[in-house]
Amino acid sequence: MSELIIGNEQDKEVLTPELNELFEAVCNKALELEECDFDAEISITLVDNEAIREINREQRGIDSVTDVLSFPMLEFDKDTADAEFDYDGDMVMLGDIVISLERAREQAREYNHSFKREVAFLIAHSMLHLLGYDHVTSKEDERIMFEKQDRILNELNITREN
């Protein structure tokens, strides 16, 4: 199970109880499918395009708007499914997700699916990064990530139609 720390630093989209429930459902499904044997704390910060552009520039040296950024706190060895962390029986801080809800809304329109589906996809994608996957450096991870993202969304019955 996960405990979410949600920070809303934008005013482009309303943070509804349904959106909070979506974050929780997607995070928990990702942890379940990855068979995590620990409770995770995840920070989700909601921003607008200008804020995520600034973070992207500062953290990655890329001066452009993006949809989501992931900042893992753990090092996972995917070959053994182990992570290096101190677990005291409480929560393990998995990492930070920064999402531009403004960009998510734009992409939902571009891809002709719902805002809910776009946000769920971005959270699932980011959770897999927090769990050690990296599509940027590995084509195999990219293939696996897209399969797992689809599985997370399908198991939650979040389709392009809803």
C-alpha positions in Angstrom: 0.0 0.0 0.0 1.0 3.6 -0.5 0.8 6.8 1.4 0.6 9.8 -0.9 1.8 13.3 0.0 0.1 15.5 -2.5 1.2 19.1 -3.1 -0.9 21.3 -5.4 1.3 24.2 -6.7 -0.9 25.1 -9.7 -4.2 26.7 -10.4 -5.0 25.4 -13.9 -6.9 22.3 -12.8 -9.1 21.7 -9.8 -7.7 19.0 -7.5 -10.8 16.9 -6.9 -11.4 14.0 -4.6 -11.7 11.8 -7.8 -8.2 12.9 -8.9 -6.8 12.1 -5.4 -8.5 8.6 -5.6 -7.0 8.1 -9.1 -3.5 8.9 -7.9 -3.9 6.4 -5.0 -5.4 3.6 -7.2 -2.7 3.9 -9.9 0.2 4.0 -7.3 -1.2 1.0 -5.4 -1.8 -1.0 -8.6 1.8 -0.4 -9.7 3.1 -1.5 -6.3 0.9 -4.6 -6.4 1.9 -5.6 -9.9 5.5 -5.2 -9.1 5.0 -7.3 -5.9 6.5 -4.7 -3.6 6.7 -6.2 -0.1 6.9 -2.8 1.6 4.6 0.1 2.2 5.6 3.1 0.1 5.4 6.8 0.6 5.2 8.8 -2.6 5.3 12.5 -3.1 3.2 13.9 -5.9 3.5 17.6 -6.7 1.0 19.1 -9.2 2.4 22.0 -11.2 1.7 24.0 -14.3 3.7 24.1 -17.5 6.0 27.0 -16.5 6.9 25.3 -13.2 7.7 21.9 -14.8 9.8 23.6 -17.5 11.9 25.3 -14.8 12.3 22.0 -12.9 13.2 20.2 -16.1 15.8 22.9 -16.9 17.3 22.8 -13.4 17.3 19.0 -12.9 17.9 17.7 -16.4 19.3 20.6 -18.4 16.4 20.5 -20.8 14.7 23.9 -21.3 11.3 22.7 -22.3 7.9 21.8 -20.9 7.3 18.1 -20.2 4.4 16.2 -18.8 5.9 14.4 -15.8 9.2 14.0 -14.0 10.2 11.2 -11.6 12.8 11.4 -8.9 13.4 8.0 -7.4 14.8 7.7 -3.9 15.9 4.0 -4.2 18.3 2.1 -6.3 16.6 -1.1 -7.7 18.4 -4.1 -9.0 15.8 -5.4 -11.5 17.7 -8.6 -12.0 17.1 -9.6 -8.4 14.0 -7.4 -7.8 15.9 -6.1 -4.7 16.2 -2.5 -3.6 18.7 -0.9 -1.3 16.9 0.8 1.5 16.5 0.9 5.2 13.1 -0.4 6.2 12.1 0.2 9.7 8.7 -1.5 9.4 7.0 1.7 8.5 6.9 3.5 5.1 9.7 3.5 2.5 10.1 6.8 0.7 9.9 5.6 -2.9 10.4 9.0 -4.5 8.8 12.2 -6.0 6.5 12.6 -9.0 6.0 16.1 -10.5 3.2 16.3 -12.9 2.0 19.2 -15.0 -1.8 18.9 -15.0 -1.8 21.7 -17.6 0.2 19.6 -20.0 -1.8 16.5 -19.1 -5.0 18.3 -20.2 -3.3 19.4 -23.4 -2.1 15.8 -24.2 -5.5 14.4 -23.4 -6.9 16.6 -26.2 -4.0 15.8 -28.5 -4.4 12.1 -28.0 -8.2 12.2 -28.0 -8.8 10.5 -24.7 -9.9 11.6 -21.3 -8.0 13.7 -18.8 -8.4 10.9 -16.3 -6.7 8.4 -18.7 -3.9 10.8 -19.4 -3.2 11.5 -15.7 -3.4 7.8 -14.9 -1.0 7.0 -17.7 1.5 9.6 -16.5 1.3 8.4 -12.8 1.7 4.8 -13.9 4.7 5.8 -16.1 6.3 7.7 -13.2 5.7 4.9 -10.7 7.6 2.5 -12.9 10.5 5.0 -13.0 10.4 5.1 -9.2 10.5 1.3 -9.2 13.7 1.2 -11.3 12.7 1.2 -14.9 14.3 3.6 -17.4 13.1 3.7 -20.9 15.6 6.4 -21.8 18.7 4.2 -21.5 17.2 0.8 -22.3 15.0 -0.3 -25.2 14.1 -3.4 -23.2 13.0 -1.3 -20.3 11.0 0.8 -22.7 9.1 -2.3 -24.0 8.6 -3.6 -20.5 7.4 -0.2 -19.2 4.8 0.2 -21.9 3.5 -3.3 -21.3 3.3 -2.7 -17.5 1.7 0.8 -18.0 -1.0 -0.8 -20.2 -1.5 -3.6 -17.6 -1.9 -1.1 -14.7 -4.5 0.9 -16.7 -6.3 -2.2 -18.0 -6.6 -3.7 -14.5 -8.1 -0.4 -13.2 -10.4 -0.4 -16.3 -9.0 3.0 -17.4 -9.3 3.0 -21.2 -8.9 5.6 -23.9 -12.7 5.8 -23.8 -13.1 6.8 -20.2 
